[in-house]
């Protein structure tokens, strides 16, 4: 079987004017994942293909992984269907009034309550957030990436996708046939730089692991575990 690694980007700049930028910790998380992969697989480490979305935080995460793993020469393909949804557009579609920056615990919780509500309405086709595709088209972009991986990789191919919580949860939901509610829960639990592993053959994908952080499984990395 082939193996597909789905990696969520490192910590981005939540609450900043430009979220689409890895924080210093997000950069370290990415490099650390690459270092772990190099230690874990040694000379057997190879990636036959790498796909990322076109967002900066996704590309920066791959750059960090590649630097840590010694894979800087490995080319990657930009796949727009792996881009994240626009959380601000989703929230605005269900709460048009301006909101303060989520810089307190209560405002942070409010942000994710509204995001959950917006996601549910978007997935049900009840809202059309500004500048966003329908959920059916968003999902088709993710499924298209999965189909592409299966078509280009050999029977024992090793492929990595570096993306975001929404596309990764959508991919896992597609493989498992989950309800929209479960897909939302999967999405909101994904940690920064987490790895989800799928096996695949010409006919189907199988989930092996979800949302794992083996590269941060040591006391010195306890404070490196983040969600946003």
ABEGO torsion letter per residue (X at the ends): XBBBBBBBBBBBBBGBABABBBBAAAAAAAAAAAAAAAAAAEAABBBABBBBBABAAAAAAAAAAAAAAGAAABBBBBBAAABBBBAAAAAAAABABBBBBBABAAAAAAAAAAAAAAAAAAAAGABBBBGBBBAAAAAAAAAAAAAAAAAABBAABBBBBBBBAAAAAAAAAAAAGBBAAAAAAAAAABBBGBBBBBBBBAABBBBABBGBBAAABBAAAAAABBAX
